[in-house]
Amino acid sequence: MKKFMCAFALAVSWCCSARADFTITWQTNPVTLTPGATVTVSGTLTNTDALPVYLNADDTVTTEEDLVVDDLPFVSGAPDVLQPGASWTGPMLTLTAGPLMSAGTSTATITVIGGANEDGATDLAELALDVRVTPLYGDVNGDGIVSFADVVQAMQVAGGLSSQAKFDAADVAPKAPDGTIGDFVLDIQDAVRIARRLAGLEAAWP
């Protein structure tokens, strides 16, 4: 029976394996999220040892406290025992970026724990995942969705009635011919462009 463990860390190494005969690989790395979004990441476990390996527990850490890492897919889906020469591929982690999470790159790491029997508590393998958060363009108020409330918020900021805004998500105008957006100013142009997007007049976004 695999046990759940979770922890936060300020820093982790990119990748290392505790045993040369047991490895983890990600199906996708890096993964990209917008604030408020959730994604499930799959991986492959491989036992190249001549003996069975019991998968008894796991540990997860992240470098960003606003990034929620859930190992339930691994706990509920991975086999309790991986036979010699066998591999298993399936969902391992579900990642959720907090609605106010800033754009940037963070890391989530899983360590699979087990051994030669059900009592084994050796770190079998550890693998880090690069998680890139990009702005949810148009989400001015940072509630995880783009709505006309964001248009109102952008207009209030542009009019000097408020200073509350997720600037990296709000600065969507102007849009240059080469596809770049923004002018490092939150003004009425941004509010108008978000409104046009909500009205279906901005097909290419952002």
SETORBA-334909 format. One record per residue: x, y, z of N, C-alpha, C, CB in turn; residue number from 1. Coordinates in nm, 2 decimals. Each point is the difference from the previous one (the first is absolute). Glycine has a CB too. Example, Ala and Ser with C-alpha at 12.3 -4.5 7.8 and 13.67 -1.06 7.14 Angstrom:
<rs>
R; 1.32; -0.57; 0.78; -0.09; 0.12; 0.00; 0.09; 0.12; 0.00; -0.19; -0.12; 0.12; 1
R; 0.15; 0.23; -0.19; 0.09; 0.11; 0.00; -0.08; 0.11; 0.08; 0.12; -0.06; -0.22; 2
</rs>
This chain:
<rs>
R; 0.08; -0.12; 0.00; -0.08; 0.12; 0.00; 0.09; 0.12; 0.00; -0.19; -0.12; 0.12; 1
R; 0.18; 0.21; -0.22; 0.08; 0.12; -0.01; -0.06; 0.10; 0.09; 0.06; -0.05; -0.23; 2
R; 0.03; 0.12; 0.30; -0.03; 0.11; 0.09; 0.02; 0.13; -0.06; 0.06; -0.14; 0.19; 3
R; -0.15; 0.24; -0.15; 0.01; 0.13; -0.05; 0.09; 0.09; 0.09; -0.23; -0.02; -0.10; 4
R; 0.32; 0.09; 0.03; 0.09; 0.10; 0.08; 0.01; 0.12; -0.09; 0.12; -0.18; 0.13; 5
R; -0.12; 0.30; -0.07; 0.01; 0.12; -0.08; 0.08; 0.10; 0.09; -0.21; -0.04; -0.13; 6
R; 0.30; 0.12; 0.06; 0.08; 0.10; 0.07; 0.03; 0.11; -0.09; 0.10; -0.18; 0.15; 7
R; -0.06; 0.29; -0.10; 0.04; 0.12; -0.08; 0.15; 0.01; 0.02; -0.23; 0.12; 0.02; 8
R; 0.30; -0.07; -0.12; 0.15; 0.02; 0.02; 0.03; 0.13; -0.08; 0.05; -0.25; 0.02; 9
R; 0.05; 0.32; 0.03; 0.04; 0.12; -0.07; 0.08; -0.03; -0.12; 0.01; 0.12; 0.22; 10
R; 0.06; -0.23; -0.23; 0.08; -0.03; -0.12; 0.02; -0.15; 0.00; 0.12; 0.22; 0.01; 11
R; -0.12; -0.27; -0.14; 0.03; -0.15; -0.02; 0.09; -0.01; -0.11; -0.22; -0.07; 0.09; 12
R; 0.29; -0.04; -0.10; 0.09; -0.03; -0.12; -0.09; -0.03; -0.12; 0.19; -0.08; 0.15; 13
R; -0.14; 0.10; -0.27; -0.08; -0.03; -0.12; -0.04; -0.14; -0.01; 0.11; 0.19; -0.11; 14
R; -0.02; -0.29; 0.13; -0.03; -0.14; -0.02; 0.11; -0.08; 0.06; -0.13; 0.05; -0.21; 15
R; 0.09; -0.15; 0.28; 0.10; -0.10; 0.04; -0.07; -0.13; 0.02; 0.15; 0.17; 0.11; 16
R; -0.08; -0.29; -0.11; -0.06; -0.13; 0.02; 0.07; -0.06; 0.11; -0.07; -0.02; -0.24; 17
R; 0.00; -0.03; 0.34; 0.06; -0.07; 0.12; 0.05; -0.14; -0.03; -0.15; 0.14; 0.15; 18
R; 0.09; -0.20; -0.25; 0.04; -0.13; -0.04; 0.02; -0.01; -0.15; -0.12; -0.10; 0.20; 19
R; 0.23; 0.05; -0.25; 0.02; -0.01; -0.14; -0.09; -0.09; -0.07; 0.23; 0.05; 0.04; 20
R; -0.29; -0.15; 0.03; -0.09; -0.10; -0.06; -0.15; 0.04; 0.01; 0.17; -0.17; 0.06; 21
R; -0.20; 0.29; -0.02; -0.14; 0.04; 0.01; 0.00; 0.15; -0.05; -0.06; -0.16; 0.19; 22
R; -0.03; 0.19; -0.28; 0.00; 0.14; -0.06; -0.14; 0.05; -0.02; 0.22; -0.05; -0.11; 23
R; -0.23; 0.18; 0.11; -0.12; 0.07; -0.04; 0.03; 0.09; -0.11; -0.09; -0.01; 0.24; 24
R; -0.01; 0.02; -0.34; 0.01; 0.09; -0.11; -0.14; 0.07; -0.01; 0.19; -0.13; -0.12; 25
R; -0.19; 0.26; 0.08; -0.12; 0.06; -0.02; -0.05; -0.01; -0.15; 0.06; 0.16; 0.18; 26
R; -0.19; -0.17; -0.20; -0.05; 0.00; -0.14; 0.01; 0.14; -0.06; -0.15; -0.19; 0.06; 27
R; 0.14; 0.29; 0.02; 0.01; 0.14; -0.04; 0.08; 0.08; 0.10; -0.23; -0.02; -0.12; 28
R; 0.33; 0.09; 0.07; 0.08; 0.08; 0.08; 0.07; 0.11; -0.09; 0.03; -0.19; 0.18; 29
R; -0.06; 0.32; -0.16; -0.08; 0.06; 0.11; -0.15; -0.01; -0.03; 0.20; 0.15; 0.05; 30
R; -0.28; -0.11; 0.05; -0.14; 0.02; -0.02; -0.03; 0.15; 0.02; -0.05; -0.23; 0.08; 31
R; -0.05; 0.28; -0.15; -0.04; 0.14; 0.01; -0.14; 0.02; 0.05; 0.16; 0.05; -0.19; 32
R; -0.18; 0.04; 0.28; -0.13; 0.03; 0.07; -0.02; 0.15; -0.01; 0.02; -0.20; 0.15; 33
R; -0.15; 0.24; -0.14; -0.04; 0.13; 0.03; -0.05; 0.01; 0.15; -0.05; 0.05; -0.25; 34
R; 0.05; 0.06; 0.31; -0.05; 0.01; 0.14; -0.14; -0.06; 0.01; 0.15; 0.20; 0.04; 35
R; -0.17; -0.28; 0.06; -0.13; -0.06; 0.02; -0.03; -0.13; -0.07; -0.08; 0.23; 0.03; 36
R; 0.18; -0.27; -0.12; -0.02; -0.12; -0.08; 0.06; -0.12; 0.07; 0.01; 0.14; -0.21; 37
R; -0.06; -0.26; 0.16; 0.04; -0.13; 0.06; 0.04; -0.09; -0.12; -0.15; 0.03; 0.20; 38
R; 0.26; -0.11; -0.18; 0.04; -0.09; -0.10; 0.05; -0.13; 0.07; 0.06; 0.19; -0.16; 39
R; -0.08; -0.30; 0.10; 0.05; -0.13; 0.06; 0.11; -0.05; -0.09; -0.23; -0.06; 0.09; 40
R; 0.34; 0.03; -0.03; 0.12; -0.04; -0.07; 0.03; -0.15; 0.02; 0.09; 0.23; 0.03; 41
R; -0.06; -0.30; -0.14; 0.03; -0.14; 0.00; 0.15; -0.02; -0.01; -0.22; -0.05; -0.11; 42
R; 0.26; -0.07; 0.16; 0.14; -0.04; 0.00; 0.01; -0.15; -0.01; 0.06; 0.20; 0.14; 43
R; 0.06; -0.24; -0.16; 0.03; -0.15; -0.01; 0.10; -0.04; 0.11; -0.04; 0.01; -0.25; 44
R; 0.01; -0.12; 0.32; 0.09; -0.06; 0.09; 0.05; -0.13; -0.06; -0.13; 0.10; 0.20; 45
R; 0.26; -0.12; -0.19; 0.07; -0.12; -0.06; 0.09; -0.06; 0.11; -0.01; 0.10; -0.23; 46
R; -0.01; -0.24; 0.24; 0.08; -0.07; 0.09; 0.09; -0.10; -0.08; -0.18; 0.01; 0.18; 47
R; 0.31; 0.03; -0.19; 0.09; -0.09; -0.07; 0.08; -0.09; 0.09; 0.02; 0.18; -0.17; 48
R; -0.06; -0.19; 0.29; 0.06; -0.09; 0.10; -0.04; -0.15; -0.03; 0.01; 0.19; 0.17; 49
R; 0.06; -0.28; -0.12; -0.04; -0.14; -0.01; -0.10; -0.05; 0.10; 0.23; -0.04; -0.09; 50
R; -0.27; 0.13; 0.18; -0.09; -0.03; 0.11; -0.12; 0.10; 0.00; 0.19; -0.09; 0.14; 51
R; -0.31; 0.05; -0.09; -0.11; 0.09; 0.01; 0.03; 0.12; 0.08; -0.16; -0.19; -0.03; 52
R; 0.10; 0.30; 0.01; 0.01; 0.12; 0.08; -0.14; 0.04; 0.05; 0.21; 0.08; -0.13; 53
R; -0.22; -0.06; 0.26; -0.13; 0.04; 0.06; 0.00; 0.15; 0.00; -0.01; -0.21; 0.14; 54
R; -0.10; 0.27; -0.19; -0.02; 0.14; 0.00; -0.09; 0.04; 0.12; 0.03; 0.01; -0.25; 55
R; 0.03; 0.03; 0.36; -0.07; 0.01; 0.13; -0.05; 0.14; 0.03; 0.14; -0.19; 0.08; 56
R; -0.08; 0.29; -0.13; -0.03; 0.14; 0.03; 0.06; 0.09; -0.10; -0.02; -0.06; 0.25; 57
R; -0.01; 0.19; -0.23; 0.06; 0.10; -0.08; 0.01; 0.13; 0.08; -0.08; -0.10; -0.22; 58
R; 0.16; 0.19; 0.17; 0.01; 0.14; 0.06; 0.00; 0.10; -0.11; 0.13; -0.09; 0.20; 59
R; -0.20; 0.20; -0.18; 0.00; 0.11; -0.10; 0.05; 0.13; 0.06; -0.18; -0.12; -0.13; 60
R; 0.25; 0.19; 0.05; 0.04; 0.14; 0.05; -0.01; 0.09; -0.12; 0.16; -0.09; 0.17; 61
R; -0.17; 0.22; -0.14; -0.01; 0.10; -0.10; 0.07; 0.13; 0.05; -0.22; -0.09; -0.08; 62
R; 0.27; 0.16; -0.02; 0.07; 0.13; 0.03; -0.09; 0.12; 0.01; 0.20; -0.10; -0.11; 63
R; -0.33; 0.08; 0.09; -0.09; 0.11; -0.01; -0.12; -0.04; 0.09; 0.08; 0.08; -0.23; 64
R; -0.11; -0.01; 0.33; -0.11; -0.03; 0.09; -0.14; 0.01; -0.06; 0.15; 0.07; 0.19; 65
R; -0.16; 0.02; -0.29; -0.13; 0.01; -0.07; -0.02; -0.10; -0.11; 0.02; 0.24; 0.04; 66
R; 0.08; -0.34; -0.05; -0.02; -0.11; -0.09; -0.04; -0.12; 0.08; 0.17; 0.10; -0.17; 67
R; -0.29; -0.15; 0.15; -0.05; -0.11; 0.08; 0.03; -0.13; -0.07; -0.18; 0.14; 0.10; 68
R; 0.25; -0.23; -0.04; 0.04; -0.13; -0.06; -0.08; -0.11; 0.08; 0.24; 0.09; -0.07; 69
R; -0.32; -0.17; -0.01; -0.08; -0.11; 0.05; 0.05; -0.13; -0.06; -0.20; 0.15; 0.04; 70
R; 0.24; -0.24; 0.05; 0.06; -0.13; -0.05; -0.11; -0.11; 0.00; 0.22; 0.07; 0.09; 71
R; -0.35; -0.04; -0.08; -0.10; -0.10; 0.00; 0.00; -0.09; -0.12; -0.14; 0.16; 0.13; 72
R; 0.17; -0.10; -0.25; 0.01; -0.09; -0.12; 0.10; -0.11; 0.01; -0.07; 0.19; -0.13; 73
R; 0.18; -0.16; 0.19; 0.10; -0.10; 0.02; -0.04; -0.10; 0.11; 0.18; 0.16; -0.07; 74
R; -0.23; -0.11; 0.18; -0.04; -0.08; 0.12; -0.11; -0.10; -0.05; 0.06; 0.19; 0.16; 75
R; -0.16; -0.14; -0.24; -0.11; -0.09; -0.03; 0.03; -0.08; -0.13; -0.15; 0.16; 0.11; 76
R; 0.24; -0.12; -0.19; 0.02; -0.07; -0.13; 0.12; -0.09; -0.02; -0.12; 0.19; -0.08; 77
R; 0.23; -0.15; 0.15; 0.12; -0.08; -0.02; -0.01; -0.14; 0.07; 0.13; 0.22; -0.01; 78
R; -0.06; -0.32; -0.04; -0.01; -0.13; 0.06; 0.08; 0.00; 0.13; -0.01; -0.11; -0.22; 79
R; -0.03; 0.02; 0.31; 0.07; -0.02; 0.13; 0.13; -0.06; -0.02; -0.22; -0.02; 0.12; 80
R; 0.24; -0.06; -0.22; 0.12; -0.07; -0.03; 0.03; 0.01; -0.15; -0.03; -0.16; 0.20; 81
R; 0.16; 0.19; -0.23; 0.04; 0.00; -0.14; 0.10; -0.11; -0.02; -0.03; 0.25; -0.01; 82
R; -0.01; -0.35; -0.07; 0.08; -0.12; -0.02; 0.13; 0.03; -0.08; -0.21; -0.13; 0.00; 83
R; 0.31; 0.04; 0.01; 0.12; 0.02; -0.07; -0.02; 0.02; -0.15; 0.11; -0.15; 0.17; 84
R; -0.04; 0.25; -0.22; -0.01; 0.04; -0.14; -0.13; 0.06; -0.04; 0.15; -0.19; -0.04; 85
R; -0.24; 0.22; 0.13; -0.13; 0.06; -0.03; 0.00; 0.15; 0.00; -0.11; -0.21; 0.09; 86
R; 0.02; 0.27; -0.16; -0.03; 0.14; 0.00; -0.14; 0.03; 0.03; 0.19; 0.04; -0.16; 87
R; -0.22; 0.07; 0.21; -0.14; 0.05; 0.02; -0.01; 0.14; -0.05; -0.04; -0.16; 0.19; 88
R; -0.06; 0.20; -0.27; -0.02; 0.13; -0.05; -0.14; 0.05; 0.04; 0.17; -0.03; -0.19; 89
R; -0.18; 0.14; 0.25; -0.13; 0.05; 0.04; 0.01; 0.14; 0.07; -0.08; -0.24; 0.02; 90
R; -0.04; 0.29; 0.01; 0.00; 0.13; 0.07; 0.07; -0.01; 0.14; -0.22; 0.06; -0.12; 91
R; 0.30; 0.05; 0.15; 0.07; 0.00; 0.12; -0.02; 0.12; 0.09; 0.17; -0.13; -0.12; 92
R; -0.19; 0.25; 0.06; -0.02; 0.12; 0.08; -0.10; 0.08; -0.06; 0.23; -0.01; 0.07; 93
R; -0.31; 0.08; 0.01; -0.09; 0.10; -0.05; 0.05; 0.14; 0.06; -0.20; -0.16; -0.01; 94
R; 0.22; 0.25; -0.08; 0.05; 0.13; 0.04; -0.10; 0.11; -0.02; 0.23; -0.07; -0.07; 95
R; -0.24; 0.16; 0.17; -0.10; 0.11; -0.01; 0.08; 0.13; 0.04; -0.20; -0.15; 0.06; 96
R; 0.19; 0.24; -0.16; 0.06; 0.13; 0.03; -0.10; 0.09; 0.07; 0.15; -0.02; -0.21; 97
R; -0.11; 0.08; 0.32; -0.09; 0.09; 0.07; -0.05; 0.11; -0.09; 0.11; -0.06; 0.21; 98
R; -0.23; 0.12; -0.19; -0.05; 0.10; -0.08; 0.08; 0.13; 0.00; -0.22; -0.10; 0.04; 99
R; 0.30; 0.12; 0.06; 0.08; 0.12; 0.01; 0.14; -0.03; -0.03; -0.16; 0.10; 0.17; 100
R; 0.20; -0.22; -0.21; 0.13; -0.03; -0.03; 0.06; 0.08; -0.11; -0.05; -0.23; 0.08; 101
R; 0.17; 0.28; -0.05; 0.07; 0.09; -0.10; 0.06; -0.09; -0.11; 0.05; 0.17; 0.17; 102
R; -0.04; -0.11; -0.29; 0.07; -0.07; -0.11; 0.14; -0.03; 0.03; -0.15; 0.12; -0.16; 103
R; 0.20; -0.23; 0.12; 0.14; -0.04; 0.03; 0.01; -0.15; -0.01; 0.03; 0.21; 0.14; 104
R; 0.09; -0.26; -0.10; 0.03; -0.14; 0.00; 0.03; -0.05; 0.14; 0.09; 0.02; -0.23; 105
R; -0.16; -0.13; 0.27; 0.03; -0.07; 0.13; 0.02; -0.14; -0.03; -0.14; 0.17; 0.13; 106
R; 0.16; -0.25; -0.02; 0.03; -0.14; -0.01; -0.08; -0.08; 0.10; 0.23; 0.06; -0.08; 107
R; -0.28; -0.17; 0.03; -0.07; -0.10; 0.08; 0.08; -0.13; -0.01; -0.23; 0.11; -0.03; 108
R; 0.26; -0.18; 0.14; 0.08; -0.12; 0.00; -0.08; -0.11; 0.08; 0.21; 0.14; -0.01; 109
R; -0.20; -0.26; -0.05; -0.05; -0.12; 0.07; 0.11; -0.09; 0.03; -0.22; 0.02; -0.12; 110
R; 0.22; -0.08; 0.24; 0.09; -0.11; 0.04; -0.08; -0.12; 0.02; 0.17; 0.17; 0.10; 111
R; -0.14; -0.28; -0.17; -0.07; -0.13; 0.03; 0.08; -0.08; 0.10; -0.09; 0.00; -0.24; 112
R; 0.02; -0.05; 0.34; 0.06; -0.06; 0.12; -0.04; -0.15; 0.00; 0.01; 0.22; 0.13; 113
R; 0.08; -0.31; -0.10; -0.04; -0.14; 0.01; 0.13; -0.09; 0.02; -0.20; 0.04; -0.15; 114
R; 0.19; -0.16; 0.10; 0.11; -0.09; 0.02; -0.03; -0.14; -0.03; 0.08; 0.15; 0.18; 115
R; -0.02; -0.25; -0.11; -0.01; -0.14; -0.04; -0.13; -0.06; 0.06; 0.25; -0.01; -0.01; 116
R; -0.32; 0.08; 0.10; -0.12; -0.05; 0.06; -0.09; 0.11; 0.04; 0.12; -0.20; 0.08; 117
R; -0.23; 0.17; -0.02; -0.10; 0.10; 0.04; 0.05; 0.10; 0.10; -0.18; -0.16; -0.06; 118
R; 0.28; 0.13; 0.13; 0.06; 0.09; 0.10; 0.11; 0.08; -0.05; -0.06; -0.17; 0.17; 119
R; 0.10; 0.16; -0.29; 0.11; 0.07; -0.06; -0.02; 0.15; 0.00; 0.05; -0.20; -0.14; 120
R; 0.05; 0.28; 0.18; -0.02; 0.14; 0.01; 0.12; 0.08; -0.06; -0.14; -0.03; 0.20; 121
R; 0.19; -0.03; -0.31; 0.12; 0.05; -0.07; -0.05; 0.10; -0.11; 0.14; -0.21; 0.05; 122
R; -0.07; 0.32; -0.07; -0.03; 0.09; -0.11; 0.04; -0.07; -0.13; 0.03; 0.21; 0.14; 123
R; -0.13; -0.26; -0.21; 0.03; -0.07; -0.12; 0.04; 0.09; -0.12; -0.16; -0.18; 0.07; 124
R; 0.09; 0.29; -0.09; 0.03; 0.09; -0.10; -0.06; 0.13; 0.02; 0.02; -0.19; -0.16; 125
R; 0.04; 0.30; 0.11; -0.05; 0.13; 0.02; 0.00; 0.07; -0.14; 0.08; 0.01; 0.25; 126
R; -0.18; 0.06; -0.28; 0.00; 0.07; -0.13; -0.08; 0.14; 0.01; 0.01; -0.22; -0.12; 127
R; 0.05; 0.32; 0.07; -0.05; 0.14; 0.01; -0.07; 0.03; -0.13; 0.18; 0.07; 0.15; 128
R; -0.29; 0.01; -0.14; -0.08; 0.04; -0.12; 0.00; 0.15; -0.01; -0.14; -0.20; 0.02; 129
R; 0.18; 0.26; -0.13; 0.00; 0.14; -0.03; -0.14; 0.05; -0.02; 0.23; -0.02; -0.10; 130
R; -0.28; 0.11; 0.18; -0.14; 0.05; -0.01; 0.01; 0.15; -0.04; -0.09; -0.17; 0.17; 131
R; 0.04; 0.20; -0.28; 0.00; 0.14; -0.05; -0.14; 0.06; 0.00; 0.20; -0.05; -0.15; 132
R; -0.21; 0.16; 0.22; -0.13; 0.07; 0.01; 0.00; 0.12; -0.08; -0.03; -0.09; 0.23; 133
R; -0.06; 0.10; -0.32; -0.02; 0.11; -0.09; -0.12; 0.08; 0.04; 0.12; -0.12; -0.19; 134
R; -0.13; 0.25; 0.16; -0.11; 0.08; 0.05; -0.13; -0.05; -0.07; 0.15; 0.20; 0.04; 135
R; -0.26; -0.19; 0.03; -0.13; -0.02; -0.06; -0.04; 0.14; -0.05; -0.07; -0.20; 0.15; 136
R; 0.10; 0.23; -0.28; -0.01; 0.14; -0.05; -0.15; 0.04; 0.01; 0.20; -0.04; -0.15; 137
R; -0.22; 0.16; 0.20; -0.13; 0.05; 0.02; -0.06; -0.01; 0.14; -0.04; -0.05; -0.24; 138
R; 0.10; -0.04; 0.32; -0.04; -0.02; 0.14; 0.05; 0.11; 0.09; -0.01; -0.25; -0.04; 139
R; -0.04; 0.37; 0.03; 0.05; 0.12; 0.07; -0.01; -0.02; 0.15; -0.06; 0.14; -0.20; 140
R; -0.05; -0.19; 0.25; -0.02; -0.01; 0.14; 0.05; -0.13; 0.07; -0.20; 0.14; -0.04; 141
R; 0.25; -0.23; -0.05; 0.07; -0.12; 0.06; -0.09; -0.10; 0.06; 0.19; 0.14; 0.04; 142
R; -0.32; -0.15; -0.09; -0.09; -0.10; 0.05; 0.00; -0.13; -0.08; -0.14; 0.18; 0.09; 143
R; 0.23; -0.19; -0.18; 0.02; -0.13; -0.08; -0.09; -0.01; -0.12; 0.05; -0.10; 0.21; 144
R; -0.13; 0.20; -0.24; -0.08; 0.00; -0.12; 0.00; 0.14; -0.06; -0.15; -0.18; 0.09; 145
R; 0.12; 0.19; -0.22; -0.01; 0.13; -0.07; -0.14; 0.03; -0.02; 0.22; -0.03; -0.12; 146
R; -0.27; 0.14; 0.17; -0.14; 0.04; 0.00; -0.01; 0.15; -0.01; -0.07; -0.20; 0.13; 147
R; -0.05; 0.25; -0.14; -0.02; 0.15; -0.01; 0.04; 0.06; 0.13; -0.18; -0.03; -0.17; 148
R; 0.19; -0.04; 0.28; 0.05; 0.06; 0.12; 0.15; 0.04; -0.02; -0.15; -0.15; 0.14; 149
R; 0.22; 0.08; -0.22; 0.14; 0.05; -0.03; 0.00; 0.12; -0.08; 0.07; -0.24; 0.00; 150
R; -0.17; 0.26; -0.09; -0.01; 0.12; -0.08; -0.02; 0.12; 0.09; -0.09; -0.13; -0.19; 151
R; 0.00; 0.11; 0.29; -0.03; 0.11; 0.10; 0.12; 0.03; 0.08; -0.24; -0.07; 0.01; 152
R; 0.31; -0.04; 0.03; 0.12; 0.03; 0.09; 0.11; 0.07; -0.08; -0.06; -0.21; 0.13; 153
R; 0.07; 0.17; -0.26; 0.10; 0.07; -0.08; -0.03; 0.15; -0.02; 0.05; -0.22; -0.12; 154
R; -0.18; 0.25; 0.10; -0.04; 0.14; -0.02; 0.02; 0.08; 0.13; -0.17; -0.08; -0.17; 155
R; 0.14; 0.01; 0.29; 0.02; 0.07; 0.12; 0.15; 0.03; 0.03; -0.20; -0.11; 0.09; 156
R; 0.29; 0.02; -0.13; 0.14; 0.02; 0.01; 0.04; 0.11; -0.09; 0.04; -0.23; 0.07; 157
R; -0.08; 0.22; -0.20; 0.03; 0.11; -0.10; -0.05; 0.13; 0.04; -0.01; -0.17; -0.17; 158
R; -0.10; 0.18; 0.25; -0.06; 0.13; 0.04; 0.06; 0.05; 0.13; -0.20; -0.06; -0.13; 159
R; 0.29; -0.02; 0.19; 0.06; 0.04; 0.13; -0.09; -0.03; 0.12; 0.12; 0.17; -0.12; 160
R; -0.23; -0.25; 0.10; -0.09; -0.03; 0.11; 0.04; -0.13; 0.08; -0.18; 0.11; -0.13; 161
R; 0.28; -0.18; 0.07; 0.05; -0.12; 0.07; 0.14; -0.03; -0.04; -0.23; -0.09; 0.01; 162
R; 0.31; 0.03; 0.07; 0.13; -0.04; -0.03; 0.02; -0.16; 0.00; 0.08; 0.22; 0.09; 163
R; -0.20; -0.29; -0.07; 0.01; -0.14; 0.01; -0.02; -0.07; -0.14; -0.09; 0.02; 0.23; 164
R; 0.20; -0.08; -0.27; 0.00; -0.07; -0.13; 0.12; -0.10; -0.01; -0.12; 0.20; -0.11; 165
R; 0.09; -0.31; 0.04; 0.12; -0.09; -0.04; 0.05; 0.06; -0.13; -0.10; -0.21; 0.12; 166
R; 0.21; 0.29; -0.10; 0.05; 0.08; -0.12; 0.04; -0.09; -0.11; 0.07; 0.18; 0.16; 167
R; 0.00; -0.30; -0.13; 0.05; -0.08; -0.11; -0.11; -0.06; -0.08; 0.20; -0.05; 0.14; 168
R; -0.32; 0.04; -0.08; -0.12; -0.06; -0.08; -0.08; 0.11; -0.06; 0.00; -0.19; 0.15; 169
R; 0.01; 0.32; -0.10; -0.09; 0.10; -0.04; 0.06; 0.08; -0.12; -0.08; 0.02; 0.23; 170
R; 0.21; -0.01; -0.25; 0.06; 0.08; -0.10; -0.01; -0.07; -0.14; 0.16; 0.10; 0.18; 171
R; -0.27; -0.10; -0.24; -0.02; -0.07; -0.13; -0.01; 0.09; -0.12; -0.12; -0.17; 0.14; 172
R; 0.14; 0.30; -0.12; -0.01; 0.09; -0.12; 0.12; 0.10; 0.01; -0.26; -0.03; -0.01; 173
R; 0.30; 0.07; -0.11; -0.04; -0.04; -0.13; 0.06; -0.13; -0.04; -0.02; 0.24; -0.06; 174
R; -0.03; -0.30; -0.05; 0.06; -0.12; -0.05; 0.08; 0.04; -0.13; -0.19; -0.15; 0.10; 175
R; 0.31; 0.12; -0.10; 0.09; 0.04; -0.12; -0.02; -0.10; -0.11; 0.17; 0.11; 0.15; 176
R; -0.13; -0.08; -0.28; -0.01; -0.09; -0.11; 0.08; -0.13; 0.02; -0.03; 0.20; -0.14; 177
R; 0.13; -0.19; 0.22; 0.08; -0.13; 0.02; -0.06; -0.08; 0.11; 0.21; 0.12; -0.07; 178
R; -0.32; -0.08; 0.13; -0.07; -0.08; 0.10; 0.03; 0.03; 0.14; 0.01; -0.17; -0.16; 179
R; 0.09; 0.26; 0.19; 0.03; 0.04; 0.13; -0.11; 0.09; 0.05; 0.25; -0.02; -0.04; 180
R; -0.27; 0.02; 0.17; -0.11; 0.08; 0.06; 0.05; 0.08; 0.12; -0.16; -0.17; -0.07; 181
R; 0.09; 0.28; 0.09; 0.02; 0.08; 0.12; 0.10; 0.12; -0.02; -0.04; -0.20; 0.13; 182
R; 0.02; 0.30; -0.04; 0.09; 0.11; -0.01; 0.04; 0.04; 0.14; -0.11; 0.08; -0.21; 183
R; 0.10; -0.17; 0.31; 0.04; 0.02; 0.14; -0.09; 0.11; 0.06; 0.23; -0.07; -0.06; 184
R; -0.35; 0.09; 0.01; -0.09; 0.10; 0.06; -0.14; -0.07; 0.00; 0.14; 0.20; -0.08; 185
R; -0.21; -0.19; 0.19; -0.14; -0.05; 0.00; -0.09; 0.12; -0.02; 0.06; -0.19; 0.16; 186
R; -0.12; 0.19; -0.27; -0.09; 0.12; -0.04; -0.12; -0.05; -0.07; 0.20; 0.15; -0.02; 187
R; -0.28; -0.06; -0.03; -0.13; -0.03; -0.06; 0.01; -0.09; -0.12; -0.08; 0.22; 0.08; 188
R; 0.20; -0.22; -0.15; 0.02; -0.09; -0.11; -0.01; -0.15; 0.04; 0.14; 0.18; -0.11; 189
R; -0.09; -0.20; 0.23; 0.00; -0.14; 0.05; -0.14; -0.04; 0.03; 0.23; 0.03; 0.10; 190
R; -0.31; 0.06; -0.03; -0.14; -0.03; 0.03; -0.08; -0.03; -0.13; 0.02; 0.14; 0.21; 191
R; 0.01; -0.06; -0.31; -0.08; -0.01; -0.13; 0.04; -0.14; -0.06; -0.01; 0.25; -0.03; 192
R; 0.13; -0.28; 0.03; 0.04; -0.13; -0.07; -0.05; -0.12; 0.08; 0.21; 0.11; -0.09; 193
R; -0.22; -0.10; 0.22; -0.06; -0.11; 0.08; -0.14; -0.01; -0.03; 0.17; 0.02; 0.18; 194
R; -0.24; 0.09; -0.19; -0.14; 0.00; -0.04; -0.03; -0.06; -0.13; -0.03; 0.21; 0.14; 195
R; 0.12; -0.17; -0.24; -0.02; -0.06; -0.13; 0.02; -0.15; 0.00; 0.08; 0.22; -0.10; 196
R; 0.01; -0.27; 0.18; 0.03; -0.14; 0.01; -0.13; -0.07; 0.05; 0.25; 0.04; 0.04; 197
R; -0.31; 0.02; 0.06; -0.12; -0.06; 0.06; -0.12; 0.00; -0.09; 0.08; 0.07; 0.22; 198
R; -0.08; 0.03; -0.31; -0.10; 0.02; -0.10; 0.02; -0.09; -0.13; -0.04; 0.24; 0.09; 199
R; 0.15; -0.31; -0.09; 0.03; -0.09; -0.11; 0.07; 0.08; -0.12; -0.19; -0.14; 0.07; 200
R; 0.24; 0.25; -0.04; 0.06; 0.08; -0.11; 0.15; -0.01; -0.01; -0.19; 0.16; 0.02; 201
R; 0.25; -0.23; 0.07; 0.14; -0.02; 0.00; 0.03; -0.15; -0.01; 0.04; 0.21; 0.14; 202
R; -0.03; -0.26; -0.26; 0.01; -0.15; -0.02; 0.14; -0.05; 0.05; -0.16; 0.02; -0.20; 203
R; 0.26; 0.06; 0.17; 0.14; -0.04; 0.03; 0.03; 0.07; 0.14; 0.07; -0.02; -0.25; 204
R; -0.05; -0.06; 0.35; 0.02; 0.05; 0.13; 0.12; -0.06; 0.07; -0.25; 0.04; 0.02; 205
R; 0.34; 0.03; 0.04; -0.02; 0.15; 0.03; 0.05; 0.08; -0.12; 0.03; -0.04; 0.24; 206
</rs>
